[in-house]
Amino acid sequence: MSASALGALSIGVVILLAVTVDEGFGWLLIPALPVALVLDAAGTLRGVAGLVFAVRDRGRYAWPVAGLLLGVGQLTAVGMFISGAFS
């Protein structure tokens, strides 16, 4: 599982807990957001590195591009959430 997927999974689990079990679980977003941000940045860097190696080795591009897009999308979503664009 890629680092970006783990970042998205952590936020998804916290939101699922807050919606279904108890609203008190919403405070878990405070530690989950920085963890997701770091994991998404790591996933984006790994996607760029994978894309570079795929171009160099003339290999397949699908998984590096998917990791790169997932990482950039998650970084954008977390950045917008932190800046207050959703409120």
MOPAC internal coordinates of N, CA, C and O (Angstrom, degrees):
PM7 1SCF
backbone

  N    0.0000 0     0.00 0     0.00 0    0    0    0
  C    1.4491 1     0.00 0     0.00 0    1    0    0
  C    1.5239 1   107.76 1     0.00 0    2    1    0
  O    1.2310 1   120.65 1   -44.38 1    3    2    1
  N    1.2960 1   116.37 1   135.62 1    3    2    1
  C    1.4593 1   119.42 1  -177.39 1    5    3    2
  C    1.5195 1   111.09 1   -76.82 1    6    5    3
  O    1.2310 1   121.50 1   -17.20 1    7    6    5
  N    1.3148 1   114.73 1   162.80 1    7    6    5
  C    1.4556 1   120.36 1  -179.15 1    9    7    6
  C    1.5264 1   110.74 1   -64.92 1   10    9    7
  O    1.2310 1   120.27 1   143.69 1   11   10    9
  N    1.3219 1   117.10 1   -36.31 1   11   10    9
  C    1.4620 1   119.66 1   179.39 1   13   11   10
  C    1.5243 1   111.41 1   -65.54 1   14   13   11
  O    1.2310 1   120.92 1   142.19 1   15   14   13
  N    1.3165 1   115.84 1   -37.81 1   15   14   13
  C    1.4619 1   119.11 1   178.27 1   17   15   14
  C    1.5264 1   110.99 1   -66.33 1   18   17   15
  O    1.2310 1   120.06 1   143.10 1   19   18   17
  N    1.3260 1   117.49 1   -36.90 1   19   18   17
  C    1.4612 1   120.12 1   176.41 1   21   19   18
  C    1.5271 1   111.51 1   -64.95 1   22   21   19
  O    1.2310 1   120.56 1   142.30 1   23   22   21
  N    1.3299 1   116.54 1   -37.70 1   23   22   21
  C    1.4601 1   119.80 1   176.59 1   25   23   22
  C    1.5153 1   112.33 1   -63.83 1   26   25   23
  O    1.2310 1   120.78 1   137.48 1   27   26   25
  N    1.3231 1   116.12 1   -42.52 1   27   26   25
  C    1.4618 1   120.31 1   177.97 1   29   27   26
  C    1.5246 1   110.92 1   -68.19 1   30   29   27
  O    1.2310 1   120.33 1   142.77 1   31   30   29
  N    1.3224 1   116.98 1   -37.23 1   31   30   29
  C    1.4574 1   121.25 1   180.00 1   33   31   30
  C    1.5271 1   111.42 1   -65.35 1   34   33   31
  O    1.2310 1   119.92 1   140.07 1   35   34   33
  N    1.3276 1   117.76 1   -39.93 1   35   34   33
  C    1.4641 1   119.75 1  -179.54 1   37   35   34
  C    1.5289 1   111.60 1   -64.58 1   38   37   35
  O    1.2310 1   119.97 1   137.46 1   39   38   37
  N    1.3092 1   117.67 1   -42.54 1   39   38   37
  C    1.4596 1   121.12 1   177.86 1   41   39   38
  C    1.5301 1   110.11 1   -66.82 1   42   41   39
  O    1.2310 1   120.50 1   138.87 1   43   42   41
  N    1.3271 1   116.65 1   -41.13 1   43   42   41
  C    1.4614 1   120.32 1   179.40 1   45   43   42
  C    1.5204 1   113.03 1   -62.97 1   46   45   43
  O    1.2310 1   120.26 1   140.21 1   47   46   45
  N    1.3250 1   117.10 1   -39.79 1   47   46   45
  C    1.4617 1   120.39 1   178.88 1   49   47   46
  C    1.5237 1   110.77 1   -65.88 1   50   49   47
  O    1.2310 1   120.15 1   137.85 1   51   50   49
  N    1.3237 1   117.31 1   -42.15 1   51   50   49
  C    1.4699 1   120.38 1   179.28 1   53   51   50
  C    1.5194 1   110.65 1   -63.85 1   54   53   51
  O    1.2310 1   119.88 1   136.17 1   55   54   53
  N    1.3212 1   117.83 1   -43.83 1   55   54   53
  C    1.4619 1   120.61 1   179.66 1   57   55   54
  C    1.5288 1   110.25 1   -65.88 1   58   57   55
  O    1.2310 1   120.10 1   139.81 1   59   58   57
  N    1.3287 1   117.41 1   -40.19 1   59   58   57
  C    1.4583 1   120.72 1   177.49 1   61   59   58
  C    1.5268 1   111.27 1   -62.14 1   62   61   59
  O    1.2310 1   119.93 1   137.06 1   63   62   61
  N    1.3263 1   117.73 1   -42.94 1   63   62   61
  C    1.4621 1   120.99 1   177.28 1   65   63   62
  C    1.5257 1   111.43 1   -63.49 1   66   65   63
  O    1.2310 1   120.43 1   137.99 1   67   66   65
  N    1.3239 1   116.79 1   -42.01 1   67   66   65
  C    1.4635 1   120.58 1  -177.94 1   69   67   66
  C    1.5269 1   111.25 1   -67.65 1   70   69   67
  O    1.2310 1   119.99 1   146.37 1   71   70   69
  N    1.3108 1   117.63 1   -33.63 1   71   70   69
  C    1.4626 1   120.67 1  -177.75 1   73   71   70
  C    1.5282 1   111.49 1   -81.57 1   74   73   71
  O    1.2310 1   119.91 1   139.26 1   75   74   73
  N    1.3267 1   117.78 1   -40.74 1   75   74   73
  C    1.4529 1   119.67 1  -171.84 1   77   75   74
  C    1.5235 1   114.39 1   -95.40 1   78   77   75
  O    1.2310 1   119.49 1   138.32 1   79   78   77
  N    1.3180 1   118.57 1   -41.68 1   79   78   77
  C    1.4597 1   120.56 1  -172.02 1   81   79   78
  C    1.5258 1   111.66 1   -90.82 1   82   81   79
  O    1.2310 1   120.91 1   117.11 1   83   82   81
  N    1.3272 1   115.86 1   -62.89 1   83   82   81
  C    1.4603 1   120.00 1  -175.83 1   85   83   82
  C    1.5231 1   108.49 1  -157.14 1   86   85   83
  O    1.2310 1   120.39 1   -40.60 1   87   86   85
  N    1.3224 1   116.85 1   139.40 1   87   86   85
  C    1.4608 1   120.37 1   179.39 1   89   87   86
  C    1.5187 1   112.06 1   -66.92 1   90   89   87
  O    1.2310 1   120.27 1   162.50 1   91   90   89
  N    1.3231 1   117.10 1   -17.50 1   91   90   89
  C    1.4541 1   121.14 1   179.42 1   93   91   90
  C    1.5205 1   113.63 1   -66.88 1   94   93   91
  O    1.2310 1   120.43 1   163.42 1   95   94   93
  N    1.3308 1   116.78 1   -16.58 1   95   94   93
  C    1.4564 1   119.64 1   178.48 1   97   95   94
  C    1.5280 1   112.21 1   -75.96 1   98   97   95
  O    1.2310 1   119.67 1   174.13 1   99   98   97
  N    1.3160 1   118.23 1    -5.87 1   99   98   97
  C    1.4593 1   121.45 1   180.00 1  101   99   98
  C    1.5097 1   113.52 1   -63.08 1  102  101   99
  O    1.2310 1   120.14 1   154.53 1  103  102  101
  N    1.3421 1   117.34 1   -25.47 1  103  102  101
  C    1.4689 1   119.50 1   178.97 1  105  103  102
  C    1.5261 1   111.58 1   -65.77 1  106  105  103
  O    1.2310 1   119.94 1   162.65 1  107  106  105
  N    1.3261 1   117.72 1   -17.35 1  107  106  105
  C    1.4617 1   120.17 1   178.57 1  109  107  106
  C    1.5290 1   112.52 1   -68.09 1  110  109  107
  O    1.2310 1   120.49 1   168.24 1  111  110  109
  N    1.3356 1   116.66 1   -11.76 1  111  110  109
  C    1.4659 1   118.62 1   174.51 1  113  111  110
  C    1.5271 1   111.44 1   -66.77 1  114  113  111
  O    1.2310 1   120.42 1   154.03 1  115  114  113
  N    1.3341 1   116.80 1   -25.97 1  115  114  113
  C    1.4695 1   119.95 1  -179.11 1  117  115  114
  C    1.5252 1   111.04 1   -61.29 1  118  117  115
  O    1.2310 1   118.44 1   129.39 1  119  118  117
  N    1.3385 1   120.59 1   -50.61 1  119  118  117
  C    1.4713 1   117.48 1   175.95 1  121  119  118
  C    1.5306 1   113.59 1   -80.88 1  122  121  119
  O    1.2310 1   119.73 1   158.09 1  123  122  121
  N    1.3383 1   118.12 1   -21.91 1  123  122  121
  C    1.4660 1   119.84 1  -176.36 1  125  123  122
  C    1.5271 1   112.39 1   -75.34 1  126  125  123
  O    1.2310 1   119.46 1   147.74 1  127  126  125
  N    1.3252 1   118.64 1   -32.26 1  127  126  125
  C    1.4675 1   120.25 1  -178.41 1  129  127  126
  C    1.5268 1   113.06 1   -65.04 1  130  129  127
  O    1.2310 1   118.92 1   131.86 1  131  130  129
  N    1.3435 1   119.67 1   -48.14 1  131  130  129
  C    1.4735 1   117.54 1   177.50 1  133  131  130
  C    1.5292 1   112.97 1   -63.79 1  134  133  131
  O    1.2310 1   120.49 1   143.94 1  135  134  133
  N    1.3266 1   116.66 1   -36.06 1  135  134  133
  C    1.4655 1   119.65 1   177.66 1  137  135  134
  C    1.5226 1   109.51 1   -64.08 1  138  137  135
  O    1.2310 1   120.35 1   135.91 1  139  138  137
  N    1.3274 1   116.94 1   -44.09 1  139  138  137
  C    1.4616 1   120.59 1   178.61 1  141  139  138
  C    1.5242 1   110.96 1   -63.79 1  142  141  139
  O    1.2310 1   120.21 1   141.83 1  143  142  141
  N    1.3162 1   117.21 1   -38.17 1  143  142  141
  C    1.4607 1   120.94 1   179.54 1  145  143  142
  C    1.5229 1   110.90 1   -63.28 1  146  145  143
  O    1.2310 1   120.11 1   135.47 1  147  146  145
  N    1.3211 1   117.39 1   -44.53 1  147  146  145
  C    1.4634 1   121.02 1   179.07 1  149  147  146
  C    1.5275 1   110.82 1   -66.03 1  150  149  147
  O    1.2310 1   120.47 1   136.04 1  151  150  149
  N    1.3300 1   116.70 1   -43.96 1  151  150  149
  C    1.4636 1   119.74 1   179.55 1  153  151  150
  C    1.5201 1   111.97 1   -64.74 1  154  153  151
  O    1.2310 1   120.38 1   142.39 1  155  154  153
  N    1.3230 1   116.87 1   -37.61 1  155  154  153
  C    1.4598 1   120.39 1   178.96 1  157  155  154
  C    1.5203 1   111.58 1   -68.72 1  158  157  155
  O    1.2310 1   120.32 1   141.76 1  159  158  157
  N    1.3165 1   116.99 1   -38.24 1  159  158  157
  C    1.4667 1   120.04 1   176.45 1  161  159  158
  C    1.5274 1   110.28 1   -64.70 1  162  161  159
  O    1.2310 1   120.71 1   138.51 1  163  162  161
  N    1.3377 1   116.25 1   -41.49 1  163  162  161
  C    1.4619 1   119.82 1   177.87 1  165  163  162
  C    1.5298 1   110.88 1   -64.74 1  166  165  163
  O    1.2310 1   120.20 1   139.55 1  167  166  165
  N    1.3166 1   117.22 1   -40.45 1  167  166  165
  C    1.4623 1   120.63 1   177.98 1  169  167  166
  C    1.5172 1   112.32 1   -65.30 1  170  169  167
  O    1.2310 1   120.36 1   142.79 1  171  170  169
  N    1.3224 1   116.91 1   -37.21 1  171  170  169
  C    1.4596 1   120.76 1   177.84 1  173  171  170
  C    1.5235 1   110.59 1   -66.01 1  174  173  171
  O    1.2310 1   120.47 1   136.17 1  175  174  173
  N    1.3217 1   116.70 1   -43.83 1  175  174  173
  C    1.4654 1   119.94 1   178.14 1  177  175  174
  C    1.5292 1   111.71 1   -64.31 1  178  177  175
  O    1.2310 1   120.59 1   141.68 1  179  178  177
  N    1.3188 1   116.48 1   -38.32 1  179  178  177
  C    1.4591 1   119.64 1   177.42 1  181  179  178
  C    1.5262 1   110.70 1   -68.05 1  182  181  179
  O    1.2310 1   119.90 1   146.09 1  183  182  181
  N    1.3362 1   117.79 1   -33.91 1  183  182  181
  C    1.4641 1   120.77 1   176.16 1  185  183  182
  C    1.5155 1   111.73 1   -66.12 1  186  185  183
  O    1.2310 1   120.47 1   139.77 1  187  186  185
  N    1.3338 1   116.70 1   -40.23 1  187  186  185
  C    1.4677 1   120.49 1   177.85 1  189  187  186
  C    1.5272 1   109.79 1   -65.63 1  190  189  187
  O    1.2310 1   120.72 1   135.77 1  191  190  189
  N    1.3401 1   116.23 1   -44.23 1  191  190  189
  C    1.4629 1   119.56 1   179.54 1  193  191  190
  C    1.5305 1   110.70 1   -63.68 1  194  193  191
  O    1.2310 1   120.26 1   138.53 1  195  194  193
  N    1.3162 1   117.12 1   -41.47 1  195  194  193
  C    1.4617 1   120.40 1   177.88 1  197  195  194
  C    1.5132 1   112.32 1   -64.18 1  198  197  195
  O    1.2310 1   120.82 1   142.72 1  199  198  197
  N    1.3313 1   116.03 1   -37.28 1  199  198  197
  C    1.4613 1   119.47 1   177.95 1  201  199  198
  C    1.5268 1   111.08 1   -66.76 1  202  201  199
  O    1.2310 1   120.48 1   140.00 1  203  202  201
  N    1.3273 1   116.68 1   -40.00 1  203  202  201
  C    1.4660 1   120.64 1   177.91 1  205  203  202
  C    1.5280 1   110.29 1   -62.55 1  206  205  203
  O    1.2310 1   120.35 1   134.95 1  207  206  205
  N    1.3343 1   116.93 1   -45.05 1  207  206  205
  C    1.4590 1   119.73 1   179.68 1  209  207  206
  C    1.5236 1   111.68 1   -68.12 1  210  209  207
  O    1.2310 1   119.78 1   145.64 1  211  210  209
  N    1.3224 1   118.02 1   -34.36 1  211  210  209
  C    1.4600 1   120.61 1   178.18 1  213  211  210
  C    1.5271 1   111.03 1   -66.53 1  214  213  211
  O    1.2310 1   120.70 1   140.97 1  215  214  213
  N    1.3301 1   116.27 1   -39.03 1  215  214  213
  C    1.4660 1   119.57 1   177.92 1  217  215  214
  C    1.5231 1   109.90 1   -68.00 1  218  217  215
  O    1.2310 1   121.03 1   138.09 1  219  218  217
  N    1.3300 1   115.63 1   -41.91 1  219  218  217
  C    1.4568 1   119.61 1  -178.10 1  221  219  218
  C    1.5314 1   111.87 1   -65.72 1  222  221  219
  O    1.2310 1   120.50 1   138.45 1  223  222  221
  N    1.3293 1   116.65 1   -41.55 1  223  222  221
  C    1.4558 1   120.95 1  -177.59 1  225  223  222
  C    1.5247 1   113.04 1   -90.61 1  226  225  223
  O    1.2310 1   120.46 1  -179.89 1  227  226  225
  N    1.3316 1   116.72 1     0.11 1  227  226  225
  C    1.4627 1   122.83 1  -176.41 1  229  227  226
  C    1.5199 1   110.49 1    53.54 1  230  229  227
  O    1.2310 1   121.95 1  -133.18 1  231  230  229
  N    1.3419 1   113.87 1    46.82 1  231  230  229
  C    1.4613 1   120.30 1  -178.85 1  233  231  230
  C    1.5113 1   111.71 1   -98.39 1  234  233  231
  O    1.2310 1   121.73 1    24.29 1  235  234  233
  N    1.2919 1   114.29 1  -155.71 1  235  234  233
  C    1.4665 1   120.39 1  -179.48 1  237  235  234
  C    1.5120 1   110.19 1   -84.69 1  238  237  235
  O    1.2310 1   121.01 1   -35.32 1  239  238  237
  N    1.3330 1   115.67 1   144.68 1  239  238  237
  C    1.4565 1   121.86 1  -176.75 1  241  239  238
  C    1.5224 1   113.74 1  -104.56 1  242  241  239
  O    1.2310 1   119.26 1   169.92 1  243  242  241
  N    1.3112 1   119.02 1   -10.08 1  243  242  241
  C    1.4650 1   121.28 1  -168.52 1  245  243  242
  C    1.5164 1   112.75 1   -62.69 1  246  245  243
  O    1.2310 1   119.29 1   127.33 1  247  246  245
  N    1.3221 1   118.96 1   -52.67 1  247  246  245
  C    1.4641 1   120.07 1  -176.09 1  249  247  246
  C    1.5193 1   113.02 1   -69.62 1  250  249  247
  O    1.2310 1   118.51 1   139.15 1  251  250  249
  N    1.3418 1   120.44 1   -40.85 1  251  250  249
  C    1.4675 1   118.22 1   175.67 1  253  251  250
  C    1.5286 1   113.08 1   -62.38 1  254  253  251
  O    1.2310 1   120.22 1   141.17 1  255  254  253
  N    1.3143 1   117.19 1   -38.83 1  255  254  253
  C    1.4641 1   120.16 1   178.72 1  257  255  254
  C    1.5258 1   110.32 1   -68.18 1  258  257  255
  O    1.2310 1   120.20 1   139.95 1  259  258  257
  N    1.3262 1   117.22 1   -40.05 1  259  258  257
  C    1.4677 1   120.27 1   178.19 1  261  259  258
  C    1.5292 1   110.97 1   -63.40 1  262  261  259
  O    1.2310 1   119.91 1   136.93 1  263  262  261
  N    1.3289 1   117.78 1   -43.07 1  263  262  261
  C    1.4608 1   121.04 1   177.57 1  265  263  262
  C    1.5151 1   112.01 1   -64.89 1  266  265  263
  O    1.2310 1   120.53 1   140.21 1  267  266  265
  N    1.3141 1   116.59 1   -39.79 1  267  266  265
  C    1.4552 1   120.79 1   178.81 1  269  267  266
  C    1.5243 1   111.40 1   -65.46 1  270  269  267
  O    1.2310 1   119.96 1   135.16 1  271  270  269
  N    1.3170 1   117.68 1   -44.84 1  271  270  269
  C    1.4616 1   120.75 1   179.53 1  273  271  270
  C    1.5205 1   112.08 1   -66.75 1  274  273  271
  O    1.2310 1   120.33 1   140.44 1  275  274  273
  N    1.3349 1   116.98 1   -39.56 1  275  274  273
  C    1.4627 1   120.37 1   177.32 1  277  275  274
  C    1.5249 1   110.72 1   -64.07 1  278  277  275
  O    1.2310 1   120.18 1   137.14 1  279  278  277
  N    1.3133 1   117.26 1   -42.86 1  279  278  277
  C    1.4577 1   120.60 1   179.26 1  281  279  278
  C    1.5208 1   112.52 1   -65.11 1  282  281  279
  O    1.2310 1   120.24 1   135.23 1  283  282  281
  N    1.3150 1   117.15 1   -44.77 1  283  282  281
  C    1.4681 1   120.27 1   179.68 1  285  283  282
  C    1.5273 1   110.59 1   -65.86 1  286  285  283
  O    1.2310 1   120.47 1   139.74 1  287  286  285
  N    1.3295 1   116.71 1   -40.26 1  287  286  285
  C    1.4676 1   119.79 1   178.53 1  289  287  286
  C    1.5137 1   112.24 1   -63.59 1  290  289  287
  O    1.2310 1   120.50 1   137.52 1  291  290  289
  N    1.3235 1   116.64 1   -42.48 1  291  290  289
  C    1.4621 1   120.11 1   179.28 1  293  291  290
  C    1.5234 1   111.45 1   -68.74 1  294  293  291
  O    1.2310 1   120.19 1   139.88 1  295  294  293
  N    1.3347 1   117.24 1   -40.12 1  295  294  293
  C    1.4691 1   119.50 1   176.96 1  297  295  294
  C    1.5245 1   110.84 1   -61.83 1  298  297  295
  O    1.2310 1   120.45 1   140.34 1  299  298  297
  N    1.3164 1   116.75 1   -39.66 1  299  298  297
  C    1.4629 1   120.39 1   178.29 1  301  299  298
  C    1.5281 1   110.88 1   -65.93 1  302  301  299
  O    1.2310 1   120.31 1   135.62 1  303  302  301
  N    1.3246 1   117.01 1   -44.38 1  303  302  301
  C    1.4630 1   120.14 1  -179.03 1  305  303  302
  C    1.5259 1   111.71 1   -65.47 1  306  305  303
  O    1.2310 1   119.91 1   135.79 1  307  306  305
  N    1.3159 1   117.78 1   -44.21 1  307  306  305
  C    1.4692 1   120.80 1   179.36 1  309  307  306
  C    1.5201 1   110.23 1   -66.52 1  310  309  307
  O    1.2310 1   120.02 1   139.19 1  311  310  309
  N    1.3254 1   117.56 1   -40.81 1  311  310  309
  C    1.4646 1   120.96 1   177.44 1  313  311  310
  C    1.5192 1   112.37 1   -62.20 1  314  313  311
  O    1.2310 1   120.45 1   139.78 1  315  314  313
  N    1.3319 1   116.75 1   -40.22 1  315  314  313
  C    1.4596 1   119.87 1   177.27 1  317  315  314
  C    1.5291 1   111.30 1   -68.41 1  318  317  315
  O    1.2310 1   120.30 1   143.95 1  319  318  317
  N    1.3306 1   117.02 1   -36.05 1  319  318  317
  C    1.4653 1   120.71 1   178.54 1  321  319  318
  C    1.5186 1   110.86 1   -66.39 1  322  321  319
  O    1.2310 1   120.48 1   137.81 1  323  322  321
  N    1.3327 1   116.70 1   -42.19 1  323  322  321
  C    1.4679 1   121.02 1  -179.31 1  325  323  322
  C    1.5266 1   110.49 1   -68.98 1  326  325  323
  O    1.2310 1   119.75 1   142.66 1  327  326  325
  N    1.3371 1   118.08 1   -37.34 1  327  326  325
  C    1.4627 1   120.11 1  -178.73 1  329  327  326
  C    1.5307 1   112.99 1   -77.76 1  330  329  327
  O    1.2310 1   120.09 1   170.73 1  331  330  329
  N    1.3143 1   117.44 1    -9.27 1  331  330  329
  C    1.4613 1   120.69 1   177.76 1  333  331  330
  C    1.5124 1   114.48 1    87.65 1  334  333  331
  O    1.2310 1   120.05 1  -158.22 1  335  334  333
  N    1.3133 1   117.52 1    21.78 1  335  334  333
  C    1.4594 1   120.36 1  -178.96 1  337  335  334
  C    1.5175 1   112.59 1   -70.43 1  338  337  335
  O    1.2310 1   119.87 1   159.16 1  339  338  337
  N    1.3293 1   117.86 1   -20.84 1  339  338  337
  C    1.4614 1   121.21 1  -178.23 1  341  339  338
  C    1.5207 1   112.93 1   -91.15 1  342  341  339
  O    1.2310 1   120.16 1   176.27 1  343  342  341
  N    1.3178 1   117.29 1    -3.73 1  343  342  341
  C    1.4738 1   117.86 1  -177.55 1  345  343  342
  C    1.5077 1   112.66 1   -99.08 1  346  345  343
  O    1.2310 1   120.10 1   180.00 1  347  346  345

